[in-house]
Amino acid sequence: MAKPKLVRITTIPFSLEKLLKGQLDYMQKHFNVTAVSSEKENLETFGKEEGVATYHIEMTRQITPWADLKAVYQLYKFINKEKPTIVHTHTPKAGIVGMMAAWLARVPHRLHTVGGLPLMEATGNKRKLLDFVEKNTYNFATKIYPNSKGLFEFIVAESLAKPEKLKIIGQGSTNGINTHLFDPTHFTDVRDTLRKELNIPQESFVFVFVGRIVGDKGINELVEAFSNIQRNSQGSKDKDPKLLLVGFLETELDPLKPETLYAIENNPDIISVGYQKDVRPYFAAADALAFPSYREGFPNVVMQAGAMGLPAIVSNINGCNEIIEEGKNGLIIKVKDSTTLEQALTELLTNSSLYQKLKSNAREMITSRFSQEEVWKALLEEYNLLLKR
């Protein structure tokens, strides 16, 4: 019997790699999987790595109505020809384009995973437009999967979709964490080596941030808070704190404040290494994760850091406050608040007993709840349930 066809869509291949790595290869055992995205060359590279077919259409991350309609038509023609049983989208632009095209092609199961909502930070006419787009995405879909309880509650509270259309897969997360891959025991020598390469003394306490270097990730507050603790002599000088930034610096969609950029470029204790395909060595070289993001779905970075044995400082937002439990495997701070962030950074620097407690719990609290295998099995069970219906 021929396997049913499954189409998975993201706006750019980077999202396929970061959100779904390994998952499409796993699903290929049960479905004929096609990955759809923009950036043809990068998409084809991803397809070869995962062993799945690919289909390229151009999509943008900006608001581009005419280009979006063109993408809908191109995707509709592809879906109508292939006749998949399931079309499953991720990321906002791929969501509206993919769900509309799948609805036009009368695909029986049109699924969309919500891993974050840009509209949470939007206001005025932009917020109204994003609300309109999100509601239509959900209307075209047959099932919506928020990847955290907080997102589920937000969608219901804002009347973006009816509760019966929503479901959380497993305990949350889009892809879970490969706890065999993210294992600190594989990187015992890397810590010293990478610190030498980055000119970080072995005795320094290193806070690491991994993600896009943009305003919405709380980078302005993080740099301000870190600069303040450097000026504070209460214990911090003894630990010689460093801030390690790992990720793309995006200057168009959400630029940083000029003073933040100046500090990153001129403060020798702030080390920015750009995007890294493998972030594990940087977790291994660090002592704690600092992740003061404004909004998230179910952030992989926080799970990855925990699996690598790092306690985390996170904002009190959905996803983050479901992975981190205050005083157990990290600290939870107010959103967009550099003062409470500074206090949390100082607490980890100066309170060694608290730090050791958080560190000792960090990995087990990830491996017991968010292993990749469990997330994949839960999604496969959902697919099979839909197919039976």
N, C-alpha and C positions, 0 to 999 in steps of 0.2 A: 504494500500500500504506500502511495506517495505521501511524503510528509507535508503537512500544511505549510503555507507560506507565511512568513513573518517579516514585516518591514519595520525597521527601527530608524527614527529620524532625529537628527540634531541640527542646529544651525551651522555649526562649524565642526570639522573633524576633531579639533582639540577637545571638544565636549565628549565626543565618542570615546576618546582615549582616556580622559580623566573621570568621566562619569560611569562608563560601562566596560572598562577594560576587563577582558576575560569572560564577561557575561555573554557576549554574542557567540563566542566559541563554544561555550557551554550549551546555549540554546540551539546551536547548529546540530546537535545530536538528536534533537526532537523536532526541529523545523528546518525548512529551507529559508535561511536568513539573508536579507539584503539590508545593508547599511546605506542610508541616504544622507547626504550632507553637501556643503559647498566645498570650495578649494580642492579641485579634482586630484591634484597630485598627492596632497596629504591624505585625502580620503582613500585613494588607491593603496597607499602605504599601509594605512590602518587595516584595510580589507585583507591584505596579504598576511599581516601579522595575526589577525583573528581567524583567517581562513573562511571569510564570508564574501559573498558577492557585494558589489557596491553600485550605486547609481548617483550621478552627480547632477545637482541643480544649484544655481546661484541663489543664495539668500544673504540678506544683510542683517546686522544686529540693530540698525537704526530704523526709524519710522520712514518707510519708503513704499507708499501705497501701490504705485504702478509696477515697481519691480516685484512687489509681493504678489500681485495678481498674476503677473507673468509666471512666477514660481508655482503658484497654485495650479495654473493651467498645465504647465509642463509636468508637474507631479501627478495631476489627475490623469493625464494621458498614460503615464507609466503605470500607475496603479490600476487603471481600467484594463490595461493590457495584461498585467501580471495576475490580477485578481487574488490578492493575498487574503487570508482569513483574518489576520490581525495587522493593524497598523498602530504602532506605539511610538509616540513622540515625546521629546524632552526639549527643554529650553523654550522661552516664550515665542520667539518668531517661528521656530519649527513647529510649535504647537498649533498656532492659528493657520499656518500654511498647510501643514500635514493633516490636521483634522478637517479642514474645509475640503481639501482634495479627496480625502478618504470618504467623506460624507457624499460628495458629488458622485463618487464611484460606487457608492452603496456597499462599502466594506462592512461586514456584519459586526466586527469588534474594533472600535475606534478608541484607543486608550491614550491617555496623556498623563505623564508624571509631572507633578509640580515640585520642583527642587529649589524654589526661591521665587519671590515676586518683586520685580523692580518697582511696581506700583506702590509698594509699602512706603517708599521714600519720595514718591511724586506728589505734587500738589497742583491745584488749579486745573487748567485745561488739559495739561499732560496727564494728570491723574484720571480725569474723565475719559480720555482717549484710551488709556491703558486698561481701565475698568471695562470699557466697551469691548476691547479686543479680548480680554481674559474671559469675560462672560460668553462671548461668541465661541471661543475655543472650547469651553465647557459644554456649550449647547450642541456643537457639532460632535463632541465625543460621546461615547456610550458609557465610559467609566473614567473617573478621575482618581489618581493616586497621589495625594500629598505625601511627601516622604518624611513628615514629622507631625506630631500631634498639634503643635502650635500652628502649622500651616492649615491643617484640617479645621481647627477652630476659627482661624482667621477667615477662611473661605466661607464658612457657614455664617459667621457674624456679619460679613460684608454682603451677604446674599449673592455671592458670585455663582453658587451652584447649590442644588438641594442636597441635604445630608445623605440621602439614600443613593446618590450617584458617586459618593466618595468612599474610599477605602484605603487604609494604611496597610502596606505589605509588611508582614512580620512585625518587628519592633521599630520600624522606620529605616531610613537609609535607602538610597537608590541602588547601591552596589555592594554595600558592606565593605569589610576590610580583609585583605589577604593577610591573616595573622602569621602565616609562615614566612611571607615576604617581608612584612614589617615586624621584625624580631630583633631586639637590640643585641642578642647574643651573637649575631652574625657580624657585628660592627665594633667589636671591642677594640680593635687596633685602629679603626678609622678615626675615632674621636681625636686621638693625639695627632695623627697624620694631618687631618684636615685643619685642625687648629694651627699647626705649624705653617701650613700653606697660607692661611688667612691672617697670620701674625697675631693670633689670639693666645695669650698666656694660658697655660694649663690651669692656673688657679682662678681664672676669671669665671664669673657666673654669666652665662650666655642665655639671653632671651631670644627666641627665634619666632619670626612670623613667616608663614608660607601662604602665598596667594597673590592675587593681582594687587599691585601697589597703587591703590586708588583711594579716594575719599571714603567711599561706602564701606571699605574694609576697616575703617577706623585708624588709618595710618597717621593722619594729622594728630589725633589724640595720643597715639602711641609714641610718636616722636617727641611730642611736647612732654608727656609724662616721663619718658626716659631721660630727656634732657634735664628735667627737674630733679630726678633722683641723683643724677650726677653732681648736681650742685648741693645736694643734701648730704651732709657729712655723717648722718646717723647710720653707721654700719656699712653704707653702700661702698665707700672708698676701699674698705678692706676686701670686698668681694670683686672690685674692679669690674663692674658690670659692662657688658657689651650687648648690642642689639644687632641681630643678624636678619636681614631682609632677603627673602628668597621669592622671586616672582617677577613678572612683567611690570614695567612701569608704563601705564597707559596714560597718555597725555590728552586724548581727545574726548572720550566719553565721560570721564570723571576725574579731572586733573586735581593734583594736590595743591595746597596753598604754597605760595612762593617761599614763605619762611620754612615750611616743611622740606621742600626741595633743597633749600640752602643748607639746612641742617644735615640732610642725608649726604650731600656732596662734601661738606666741610667738617663734620664731626668725625674724628678718627675712630671713635668707639661705635659708630654706626656703620656696619659693613653690609653693603648691598651687592649681591652676587648675580642678580638677574634671574631669568627663568632657568630652572634645572630639571632635566628630564627625570632624574632620579633624586628625590628629596631625602631619601633615607640617611645618607651620610651627614646631611645638615641637621637632621634631628639627633643623630648620634653625637654630633659635636656640641649640641646645646644642652641646657639644663631645664628649661621650661618653655612652653609655648605661650605666646602672647597673641591673642586673636580677638581684638575688640570690634568685630564687624557690626554693622548696623542692621543687616538682614541676612538670613541664610535659609536654606532649605534644611538639609541635614548634612553639615559640612564634613567632607572626607578628611580634611586637614586635621580636625580635632580628633577624629578616630585614629588617624595615622600616627599622630604624635603620642596618643595614649598607648597604642600598640607598641610604640618604640620606648615606652616607659617614662614619658614626660608628663608631669602635671601641667595643667593648662589654666590660663586666665582667659575667660570668655565673657562676652556680653550676655546680658539676661534677655536673650531672644530665642525664638523657637529653634529647635535643632540643637543649638549649643547647650541650652539648659536641660536638654534631655540626655545628652551624652555625659555632661559634667554634673556631678552632685556636689554642692557646696561643702567644702571641708572634708571631702572624701577622696576625690581625684583631681580637684582643682578649686579655683575661686571664681565666683560669678560677680560681675560688676555692672553698674548702670550703663545703659547705652549712651554713646556720645558724651561721655563724662571723663575728662582727663584726670580729675581729682581722685575719683575712686580707682581709676586705673593706676595712678601713681601709688596709691596706698597699697594696692594688691602687689605691684612690682616690689615695693619696699618690704612687704610682709614676707615674700618668698626669699628675698635677699637676707633678711635679718633673723627670721624665725626658722632655724634649722630643723627643729623637731617637727614643726608643721610641714615643712618642705619634704622631709623624709617620709612622713606619713602619707602625703599625697602621692609621692613618687612610688611608694610601695604598693599602692592600690591601682595605679594608673593602667598597667597592662591587663590585669585580670578583669577589670571592669569593662574593657573593650572585648577581650576574647570570649567572655561569657555571654555577651549580648549581640555582638555585631559581626561575627565571622562571615566571610563572603559566602561560604557554602550554604549557610542557613538562609541568607537573603535570596540567593539564586533558586534554592529549592522552593521557597515560599512563592516567588514569582512564577515559577513553572507550575506549581499547584494552581495558582490563580488562572494561568492560561488554560490549563486542562479543564478547570471548572467551567470556564467560559465556553470551551469547545463542546463540552457535554451538553450545555444548554442549547 
